[in-house]
Amino acid sequence: MKPFAALVVGTLRQQLGGRRLLLLLLLGLVPAAVLGVLLADQQTAIAARQSFHEAPLVILFFVVLPVASLVFGSGALGDERRDATISFILLRPLPRAVVAAAKLLGAWLAAFGVVGAGAAAMAVVLGVRSGDWAPLGPLLLGAALSCLAYVSVFLVLGYLTARAVLVGLLYVFVWESGMTGAIPSLASVSLMRIGLSAYAGLVPIGRVYVEDILGVVQPGAGGAALKAAVVAIAAVGVMTLLLRHRDIA
């Protein structure tokens, strides 16, 4: 467990340093700031709840979450490979699956640190202004699940190509924001909707506001958690195979 924990901690240190973290944290607070502005003129709990589920929730799941996951996920192993430091990791007497899992966990914790802070701030603004604290836990869970799914995919993408950020942004803003919304049947393979379906399953009142975004995806925390776990396990499997075939001589 010590080598595994050391890799996780090392990944966190690698990913959470520099100006990038500050910029992402500021991005993460945008939904809460938007909500604060929207609630300035709202007098009822119903109106506050509606404002919460409109622009702020969309910004969190469609922008903040995928961008943070892309940055941390693609860099976890991608930076190691491009900096030629990955060989030092692979020379350790550790199974490749352990290396892949540790890098995934570190990147996920980093991404959720940013997204979770933004989600919590958003829920706190709603709670303070309207007294409705119900979305806090479900929103954090939903953000965590979608972060895990995104980071898993971007971990592999970052290892395979130096242009992972560009490819990832195209995926997020063309596929997730465009295609899966325009073609309802594609919503079932949307990584963003994994977390949103968990949130909707735990907050029945919120389900009314997000059902158009979910499309054919059924609300439910259990199914969402299973989907995220499958994506993560698949990513670890793929990375294990890729790392086994890497020449470290």
DOGUTI-459940 format. One record per atom (N, C-alpha, C): x, y, z. Coordinates in steps of 0.001 Angstrom, whole numbers, padded with zeros to 6 digits, always signed. Atoms other than C-alpha are relative to their C-alpha. Layout:
N
XYZ...
END
This chain:
249
+000811-001212+000000+000000+000000+000000+000849+001271+000000-000829-001199-000061+002875+002419+000643+000403+000489-001390-000322-000483+001350+004065+002516-003000-001220+000570-000719+001230-000489+000628+000458+002932-004152-000332+001395+000521+000302-001305-000602-000142+005779-001705+001009+001052-000440-001028-000949+000425+003161+007373-002694-000265+000494-001422+000322-000406+001368+002107+007380-006354-001199+000943-000025+001181-000871-000061-001259+008907-005488+000401+001394+000486-000441-001285-000547+000357+011633-003383+000871+000743-001015-000853-000620+001011+002974+012264-006067-000803+000583-001145+000865-000506+001065+000254+012647-008675-000725+001265+000437+000678-001189-000523-001621+015110-006478+000948+001202+000026-000971-001097-000041+001505+017186-005955+000314+000503-001392-000314-000356+001380+002249+017111-009655-001127+000813-000635+001142-000605+000670-001263+018132-010682-000499+001283+000667+000588-001122-000731-002119+020669-007975+000950+001173+000198-000938-001103-000145+000826+022965-008352-000174+001051-001076-000067-001051+001016+001232+026267-010158-001265+000808-000175+001086-000936+000275-001076+028890-011599-001239-000718-000532+001122+000747+000573-003217+026252-013289-001071-000284+001036+000949+000322-001058-004826+025276-009982-000848+001221+000355+000724-001217-000339-005776+028872-009169-001041+000320-001069+000925-000291+001081-007357+029357-012587-001185-000957+000010+001083+000992-000036-009353+026135-012271-000918+000225+001194+000830-000299-001169-010520+027041-008768-000907+001194-000270+000821-001156+000354-011725+030392-010061-001115-000414-000964+001018+000513+000918-013525+028603-012883-001071-000767+000774+000939+000784-000789-015082+026268-010321-000981+000840+000792+000870-000874-000777-016556+029204-008434-000971+000804-000862+000884-000745+000898-018270+030659-011507-001472-000374+000205+001418+000321-000205-021520+028665-011012-000581+000631+001258+000484-000605-001236-021822+029888-007416-000179+001505-000163+000107-001444+000228-021181+033471-008512-001223+000331-000851+001176-000208+000854-023802+033219-011255-001282-000194+000811+001178+000251-000822-026271+031738-008785-000257+001159+000964+000148-001128-000908-025614+034554-006327-000652+001191-000678+000593-001109+000755-026460+037112-009010-001468-000283-000295+001380+000356+000332-029609+035230-010030-000918+000077+001217+000824+000020-001201-030813+034930-006444-000170+001377+000634+000092-001341-000580-030369+038620-005743-001414+000556-000075+001354-000520+000180-033877+039311-007050-001081-001043+000286+000966+001056-000253-035504+036010-006058-000486+000070+001441+000575-000120-001335-037881+036080-003094-000570-001314+000529+000623+001244-000437-039298+032535-002978+000949-001173-000160-000829+001201+000072-037762+029101-002428-000142-000691-001349+000230+000641+001301-039332+027795-005637+000801+000700-001092-000754-000759+000993-037791+030580-007700+001498-000226+000170-001420+000251-000257-034412+030014-006026+000405-001377-000512-000292+001356+000469-034571+026294-006767+000065-000059-001515-000012-000024+001463-035388+026985-010408+001278+000649-000521-001237-000669+000418-032470+029402-010733+001206-000912+000192-001087+000930-000296-030158+026812-009160+000159-001032-001103-000033+001079+000987-031086+024209-011773+000093+000494-001440-000128-000504+001362-030725+026483-014764+001470+000261-000327-001367-000308+000441-027492+028288-015735+001095-000543+000929-001097+000477-000863-025392+027431-012610+000265-001500-000117-000189+001449+000097-025992+023675-012817+000570-000394-001355-000505+000278+001348-025386+023663-016567+001479+000362-000104-001406-000412+000038-022116+025583-016174+000871-000999+000759-000780+000950-000803-020955+023179-013467+000243-001294-000755-000117+001317+000619-021638+019975-015412+000493+000050-001448-000376-000068+001411-021059+021159-018968+001346+000690-000239-001244-000745+000204-018006+023388-018455+001037-000326+001073-000980+000146-001074-016295+023251-015058+000454-001446+000142-000333+001409-000259-016449+019488-014572+000849-000627-001117-000827+000606+001044-015194+018332-017994+001355+000671-000196-001279-000698+000196-012502+021034-018244+000998-000394+001093-000889+000398-001092-011046+020255-014798+000426-001458-000142-000322+001426+000174-011232+016512-015480+000977-000198-001146-000901+000098+001150-009528+016995-018828+001417+000410+000376-001330-000498-000369-006652+019011-017382+000735-000998+000887-000655+000904-000939-005918+016637-014512+000125-001417-000543-000040+001361+000522-006787+013393-016264+001047-000186-001087-000948+000142+001116-004751+013982-019418+001437+000194+000448-001364-000269-000443-001755+015203-017445+000588-001039+000930-000478+000928-001026-001527+012394-014894+001078-000940-000521-001013+000855+000628+000347+009998-017194+000590+000649-001244-000491-000663+001208+000631+012183-020279+001219+000856+000264-001156-000834-000337+002987+014626-018569+001220-000857+000313-001116+000904-000331+005091+011747-017257+000651-000541-001274-000544+000549+001239+005467+010323-020730+000746+001055-000807-000639-001050+000793+006275+013619-022421+001245+000563+000670-001188-000465-000726+008761+014577-019690+001036-001092+000175-000910+001151-000074+010407+011149-019989+000282-000427+001435-000157+000433-001394+009863+010475-016273-000783-001267+000297+000826+001178-000253+007474+007569-016676+000836-001258+000212-000868+001170-000161+010374+005102-016926+000411-000201+001456-000375+000114-001408+011343+005883-013334-001117-000647+000811+001137+000611-000692+007857+004881-012229-000113-001472-000359+000184+001373+000455+007717+001724-014327+001140-000916+000426-001107+000828-000469+011107+000549-013060-000223-000509+001422+000320+000486-001345+009601+000108-009603-000624-001388-000090+000585+001353+000015+008617-003450-008706-001486+000032+000340+001435-000130-000211+004920-002642-009020-000746-000528-001220+000831+000398+001145+002238-004265-011174-000465+001224-000767+000428-001132+000820+001281-002035-014070-001420+000455+000371+001359-000352-000395-002346-002168-012887+000005+000912+001221-000099-000838-001187-001309-000625-009568+000411+001413-000395-000436-001312+000482+000479+002212-011368-001170+000734-000645+001131-000618+000691-002554+002862-013572-001081+000431+000993+001040-000311-000980-004979+002746-010634+000406+001172+000883-000471-001093-000845-002838+005061-008505-000050+001332-000745+000052-001229+000793-002532+007607-011297-001439+000466-000215+001404-000338+000169-006264+007448-011907-000573+000599+001278+000514-000493-001272-007059+007922-008230+000525+001404+000298-000574-001319-000245-004668+010864-007920-000633+001071-000866+000605-000969+000920-006085+012589-010998-001454+000265+000367+001403-000163-000393-009647+011966-009826-000131+000881+001242+000045-000808-001217-008983+013423-006382+000304+001464-000305-000341-001379+000373-007386+016494-007957-001174+000671-000703+001120-000574+000738-010273+017030-010367-001197+000237+000909+001156-000165-000884-012920+016454-007720+000252+001070+001054-000303-001084-000925-011112+018823-005385-000460+001338-000533+000419-001249+000636-011786+021618-007855-001510+000025-000225+001427+000043+000335-015238+020536-009033-000852-000084+001261+000743+000117-001242-016375+019534-005554-000085+001311+000754+000020-001317-000651-015394+022927-004175-001018+000907-000673+000972-000812+000728-017424+024607-006911-001429-000441+000269+001340+000527-000263-020412+022310-006335-000452+000358+001408+000338-000327-001378-020298+022857-002577-000333+001483+000148+000253-001438-000068-020096+026632-003003-001364+000338-000578+001283-000222+000639-023079+026526-005306-001153-000399+000922+001047+000484-000903-025155+024471-002857-000100+000864+001250+000014-000865-001185-024137+026707+000050-000716+001311-000306+000700-001235+000389-025309+029819-001820-001505-000233+000005+001430+000316+000005-028677+028133-002373-000523-000168+001421+000443+000256-001360-028880+026979+001239-000123+001266+000829+000010-001248-000774-028028+030366+002717-001131+000921-000440+001004-000936+000515-030395+032289+000445-001423-000518+000118+001360+000525+000021-033368+029892+000475-000306-000992+001125+000205+000997-001038-032836+027442+003335-000088-001415-000525+000079+001328+000620-032813+024503+000900+001414-000582-000105-001321+000629-000004-029754+022338+001689-000013-001394-000615+000127+001366+000512-031033+019137+000087+000946-000327-001160-000856+000358+001139-028943+019391-003124+001473-000229+000344-001434+000008-000291-025580+019557-001306+000633-001383-000180-000579+001346+000090-024837+015834-000833-000144-000621-001376+000173+000573+001340-026376+014613-004115+000826+000683-001077-000791-000720+000998-024598+017346-006075+001464-000403+000072-001380+000442-000164-021238+016340-004620+000190-001413-000540-000096+001369+000515-021926+012676-005406-000037-000007-001520+000094-000052+001457-022983+013472-008960+001273+000532-000632-001249-000553+000515-019897+015602-009510+001136-001011+000103-001053+000997-000191-017660+012860-008106-000086-001108-001041+000171+001093+000960-019125+010197-010412+000354+000428-001419-000352-000465+001347-018881+012261-013588+001480+000320-000107-001445-000240-000012-015365+013346-012611+000763-001304-000205-000669+001295+000130-014369+009702-012260-000079-000514-001432+000165+000470+001374-015783+008828-015679+000858+000802-000969-000790-000859+000890-014183+011804-017418+001501-000226+000177-001434+000170-000259-010799+011408-015740+000496-001338-000540-000378+001320+000505-010741+007714-016665+000269+000036-001493-000164-000087+001464-011212+008463-020355+001180+000890-000361-001065-000948+000333-008841+011428-020378+001378-000493+000456-001273+000601-000405-006146+009441-018531+000618-000776-001158-000460+000779+001164-005895+007087-021501+000328+000926-001159-000215-000934+001110-006223+009903-024021+001299+000780+000179-001216-000762-000254-003435+011893-022359+001261-000806-000207-001158+000863+000211-001097+008925-022526+000238-000259-001491-000112+000379+001407-001832+008233-026186+000415+001142-000919-000289-001112+000903-001488+011714-027646+000407+001254+000759-000436-001265-000588+000252+014987-026899-001052+001093-000194+001054-000972+000257-002837+016794-028198-001279-000388+000725+001155+000490-000750-005116+015327-025565-000953+001122+000377+000861-001112-000412-006399+018725-024419-000881+000449-001163+000774-000405+001174-007477+019702-027935-001063-001036-000332+000950+001078+000299-009081+016323-028601-001090-000050+001067+000963+000031-001091-010724+016398-025195-000998+001132-000076+000908-001138+000120-012168+019867-025716-000990-000204-001149+000908+000313+001111-013590+018789-029068-001054-001011+000442+000937+001006-000500-015140+015773-027359-001048+000647+000903+000908-000602-000980-016641+017856-024566-001002+000930-000668+000878-001049+000513-018042+020751-026588-000692-000367-001312+000694+000445+001217-018938+018916-029806-000892-001196+000308+000762+001213-000275-020012+015511-028550-000958+000188+001186+000822-000084-001202-021232+016115-024988-001017+001143-000061+000896-001153-000001-022709+019580-025444-000858+000084-001256+000732-000103+001254-023832+019139-029038-000732-001252-000413+000597+001195+000575-024407+015654-030384-000946-000727+000946+000846+000751-000935-025774+013988-027249-001268+000765+000374+001209-000783-000246-028230+016851-026816-000911+000015-001210+000786-000053+001230-029337+016940-030444-000617-001348-000348+000491+001358+000300-029739+013153-030749-000268-000703+001328+000344+000521-001326-031593+011855-027664+000577-001384+000302-000472+001366-000254-030468+008227-028093+001468-000037+000405-001416-000034-000343-026813+009266-027689+000237+000422+001442-000157-000459-001383-027453+010646-024197+000426-001121+000929-000322+001138-000872-027023+007141-022761+001497-000251+000108-001454+000187-000056-023273+007250-023514+000708+001296+000410-000571-001273-000447-022742+010745-022111+000604-000146+001387-000665+000096-001297-020215+010857-019273-000531+001051+000966+000532-001052-000855-021611+014126-017957-001330-000404+000617+001332+000374-000481-025082+012638-017614+000040-001125+001027-000127+001003-001059-023776+009853-015370-000214+000656+001360+000129-000695-001272-023377+012260-012480-001328+000718+000142+001260-000724-000053-026441+014272-013373-001162-000943+000291+001059+000977-000283-028584+011122-013311+000027-000421+001464-000097+000315-001430-027264+010305-009820-000631+001111+000825+000586-001145-000702-028197+013787-008661-001521-000019-000109+001450+000003+000210-031675+013552-010179-000669-001146+000751+000572+001124-000724-032213+010158-008568-000118+000246+001489+000001-000279-001438-031472+011536-005103-000780+001255+000367+000758-001236-000249-033275+014873-005468-001214+000002-000932+001180+000105+000879-036752+014121-006871-000507+001342-000509+000466-001323+000443-037655+017818-006983+000871+000523-001136-000914-000467+001025-034551+018535-009047-000157-000744-001315+000168+000803+001218-035445+015787-011514-000842+000738-001037+000877-000733+000912-038139+018008-013013+000792+000990-000850-000757-001046+000684-035563+020629-013941+001050-000552-000966-001100+000536+000811-032978+018313-015511-000441-001106-000945+000441+001122+000822-035148+015749-017310+000242+000250-001489-000270-000301+001413-034713+017549-020635+001472-000233-000341-001422+000226+000227-030926+017369-020259+000310-001496+000001-000266+001439-000109-030981+013702-019243-000463-000759-001236+000508+000703+001167-033020+012670-022259-000457-001401+000358+000406+001392-000233-033285+008871-022318+000660-000601+001239-000705+000509-001181-031006+008478-019289-000940+000025+001200+000884+000095-001158-032953+007268-016254+000721+000447+001273-000616-000419-001261-032270+008940-012900+000232-001191+000923-000293+001069-000945-030672+006730-010267+001452+000012+000416-001378-000070-000489-027597+006879-008060+000721-001337-000166-000636+001311+000110-026950+003127-008125+000498-000288-001403-000408+000225+001389-026909+002854-011897+001124+000920-000420-001059-000956+000334-024764+005976-012184+001332-000437+000584-001237+000461-000636-022215+004627-009708+000570-001207-000734-000452+001183+000730-022064+001339-011610+000636+000387-001331-000555-000456+001274-021488+003112-014926+001382+000616+000189-001283-000654-000250-018698+005251-013488+001065-001021+000370-000951+001040-000398-017063+002193-011909+000455-000824-001201-000348+000780+001202-017191+000275-015210+000973+000770-000876-000896-000831+000813-015578+003175-017083+001395+000053+000633-001286-000072-000696-012837+003450-014425+000763-001317-000108-000647+001319+000093-012116-000293-014427+000514-000244-001417-000429+000163+001391-011982-000314-018223+001240+000833-000290-001160-000864+000217-009540+002609-018205+001251-000576+000635-001153+000622-000662-007266+000876-015701+000472-001209-000806-000372+001149+000825-007371-002247-017865+000753+000395-001257-000662-000473+001227-006462-000356-021026+001389+000544+000315-001296-000565-000362-003672+001550-019292+000980-001079+000432-000873+001109-000395-002304-001674-017825+000632-000645-001224-000516+000592+001236-001970-003145-021306+000988+000937-000691-000905-000964+000639-000394+000045-022674+001329+000098+000728-001229-000105-000788+002121+000243-019840+000829-001272-000080-000741+001258+000123+003060-003428-020189+000786-000077-001295-000666+000060+001301+004004-002912-023808+000942+001183-000232-000927-001120+000156+006101+000181-023153+001420-000461+000203-001423+000306-000091+009817-000176-023757+000660+001000+000952-000622-000909-000974+011580+001270-020691+001505-000148+000027-001448+000184+000020+015087+000266-021622+000700+001309-000359
END
